[in-house]
């Protein structure tokens, strides 16, 4: 699964959230737009389990109002 980026802009909130699956790992980055934010990594038993976890996280973020945006090359997880 390629890296996917989501943003939430509402009132005074300007937040981003990114997720990437690499092998058996899921890396999530989040913070205010314009900052590096912070990252968290989690390891699973296999790639399929990692991909399911990422899909579940994406569903939760979109339910909260985050919208997917195109990732720019200079951005990283």
Number of C-alpha atoms within 10 A of each C-alpha: 14 9 15 18 24 20 22 19 14 10 6 6 11 13 18 23 24 22 23 21 23 14 15 15 19 21 18 20 18 20 16 16 15 9 10 14 14 12 14 11 12 12 15 14 10 11 17 13 15 23 20 12 16 21 13 11 14 21 11 12 16 14 10 10 13 20 16 17 12 9 14 8 6 5 9 12 18
